[in-house]
Amino acid sequence: MLLKIAVKNIRRSKLMSILTVCEMTCAIVITLVMVSSVLIRFRFYTPFKDMFESKGLYCEFNSAANKDFYGGRNPEDYLANDDVFAILHSPKSIAAVNLADCCAVTESGLQSVNNYSYSDEIIRRFSPQLSSGRWLNESVNADCIEAVVSHNDLGWSAGDIITVAFGEQKCDVRIVGVIEENAKLTGGFAQHSTGDDFNIFFNPYGYEIEEKPLLVFSSQYLQKLGFVQGLFSGSIITYPDSVTDEQLKADSQLLTKFGCAYCVTLAQLDKNSKLYLYRHVYDMLPIIIVILVLTFVSALSSTALTTRSRLKNYAVFCICGMRWKQGVLIEFVRSVILSVVSLALSLVTIGVLAKHFGMSIVWSVTSAVSIAAIIVMFLLVSLAAPALMIGKSTPKQILGR
């Protein structure tokens, strides 16, 4: 009964209902886009949050560490993960990007490739966006040489077995996943500024730009097989809390001898990162407040106008046996229907924006809570407005006007 009357009320006030749905849809879409823009920033910071907040160093090596392109240094002399623990002041852990000496073997000959090999610390904490397949297993769980590959024109896809030459040794490599074009990875080289933050640890990889496919391996699995690797691009080195600033400074100077081109303390990096993250949140606050106010005004005005126009109908229903206060429930059911329609239309709009305009939307608990907050506020206002209007009148007063 209540549902039937609510639907009739929507049909009788089509213009107001359409305007309410449009306003609600815009509020939900804009809120979801803003929340996603914040969550996207946190997506890259959160996996390494505890490391960034530790005492330590962020180091960037300009090539395979300790590699001498001109003097032909022996690959066995490259600085590897284990060397870091040997030469520095008792580091606790390292999340390192390494470079392996390898190339792919195809039917037409050797195929030049770029490569990263990640420590288990990175593999465990972070997975880039994949277009197919899965992310790498940690070294202890791998039963063969696994790799994920960038987007490529060579036909390599998840499930393929390719041949890769590590130095003089050729091995079968199973491709387990394909990375999305221009997805952000740990590794590569960033443009530095005075406000360097966690973003320097992540850089996009585009096959169309690099013109070479990228293979990503587990460095510790390759190490077990005895293949040569060297530290490359960014690495996060953490220390026990007892380490002193003097020791960190001494270690950063020592690393420059092994090809470290840039070094900053994690304390400074984390400070810059939090300024970057929360500045964006603060920038979003005024917009969020405006959206909440508009939602409030929209809900209040639409329910007040529709309730006022239906008061005489409710008075007649009351004489026919319906309880007077049920008019409030009718308006509430009407608002619920409009909320459901707005939510459905919002999801369709978001799908179109994501598919045809490349907009990144993050679906998470925070996103769901944000949408729920807007809908709940709309429903509460929609319940309060008719309750005040109907509660202050009686059927006799309404019909006697």
Rosetta blueprint (number, residue, H / E / L):
1 M L
2 L H
3 L H
4 K H
5 I H
6 A H
7 V H
8 K H
9 N H
10 I H
11 R H
12 R H
13 S L
14 K H
15 L H
16 M H
17 S H
18 I H
19 L H
20 T H
21 V H
22 C H
23 E H
24 M H
25 T H
26 C H
27 A H
28 I H
29 V H
30 I H
31 T H
32 L H
33 V H
34 M H
35 V H
36 S H
37 S H
38 V H
39 L H
40 I H
41 R H
42 F H
43 R H
44 F H
45 Y H
46 T H
47 P H
48 F H
49 K H
50 D H
51 M H
52 F H
53 E L
54 S L
55 K E
56 G E
57 L E
58 Y E
59 C E
60 E E
61 F E
62 N L
63 S L
64 A L
65 A L
66 N L
67 K L
68 D L
69 F L
70 Y L
71 G L
72 G L
73 R L
74 N L
75 P H
76 E H
77 D H
78 Y L
79 L L
80 A L
81 N H
82 D H
83 D H
84 V H
85 F H
86 A H
87 I H
88 L L
89 H L
90 S L
91 P L
92 K L
93 S E
94 I E
95 A E
96 A E
97 V E
98 N E
99 L E
100 A E
101 D L
102 C E
103 C E
104 A E
105 V E
106 T E
107 E L
108 S L
109 G E
110 L E
111 Q E
112 S L
113 V L
114 N E
115 N E
116 Y E
117 S E
118 Y E
119 S L
120 D H
121 E H
122 I H
123 I H
124 R H
125 R H
126 F L
127 S L
128 P L
129 Q L
130 L E
131 S E
132 S E
133 G E
134 R L
135 W L
136 L L
137 N L
138 E L
139 S H
140 V H
141 N H
142 A L
143 D L
144 C L
145 I L
146 E E
147 A E
148 V E
149 V E
150 S E
151 H L
152 N L
153 D L
154 L L
155 G L
156 W L
157 S L
158 A L
159 G L
160 D L
161 I E
162 I E
163 T E
164 V E
165 A E
166 F E
167 G L
168 E L
169 Q E
170 K E
171 C E
172 D E
173 V E
174 R E
175 I E
176 V E
177 G E
178 V E
179 I E
180 E L
181 E L
182 N L
183 A E
184 K E
185 L E
186 T E
187 G L
188 G L
189 F L
190 A L
191 Q L
192 H L
193 S L
194 T L
195 G L
196 D L
197 D L
198 F H
199 N H
200 I H
201 F H
202 F E
203 N E
204 P E
205 Y E
206 G L
207 Y H
208 E H
209 I H
210 E H
211 E L
212 K L
213 P L
214 L E
215 L E
216 V E
217 F E
218 S E
219 S H
220 Q H
221 Y H
222 L H
223 Q H
224 K H
225 L L
226 G L
227 F L
228 V L
229 Q E
230 G E
231 L E
232 F E
233 S E
234 G E
235 S E
236 I E
237 I E
238 T E
239 Y E
240 P L
241 D L
242 S L
243 V L
244 T L
245 D H
246 E H
247 Q H
248 L H
249 K H
250 A H
251 D H
252 S H
253 Q H
254 L H
255 L H
256 T H
257 K H
258 F H
259 G L
260 C E
261 A E
262 Y E
263 C E
264 V E
265 T E
266 L H
267 A H
268 Q H
269 L H
270 D H
271 K H
272 N H
273 S H
274 K H
275 L H
276 Y H
277 L H
278 Y H
279 R H
280 H H
281 V H
282 Y H
283 D H
284 M H
285 L H
286 P H
287 I H
288 I H
289 I H
290 V H
291 I H
292 L H
293 V H
294 L H
295 T H
296 F H
297 V H
298 S H
299 A H
300 L H
301 S H
302 S H
303 T H
304 A H
305 L H
306 T H
307 T H
308 R H
309 S H
310 R H
311 L H
312 K H
313 N H
314 Y H
315 A H
316 V H
317 F H
318 C H
319 I H
320 C L
321 G L
322 M L
323 R L
324 W L
325 K L
326 Q H
327 G H
328 V H
329 L H
330 I H
331 E H
332 F H
333 V H
334 R H
335 S H
336 V H
337 I H
338 L H
339 S H
340 V H
341 V H
342 S H
343 L H
344 A H
345 L H
346 S H
347 L H
348 V H
349 T H
350 I H
351 G H
352 V H
353 L H
354 A H
355 K H
356 H H
357 F H
358 G L
359 M L
360 S L
361 I L
362 V L
363 W L
364 S L
365 V H
366 T H
367 S H
368 A H
369 V H
370 S H
371 I H
372 A H
373 A H
374 I H
375 I H
376 V H
377 M H
378 F H
379 L H
380 L H
381 V H
382 S H
383 L H
384 A H
385 A H
386 P H
387 A H
388 L H
389 M H
390 I H
391 G H
392 K L
393 S L
394 T L
395 P H
396 K H
397 Q H
398 I H
399 L H
400 G L
401 R L
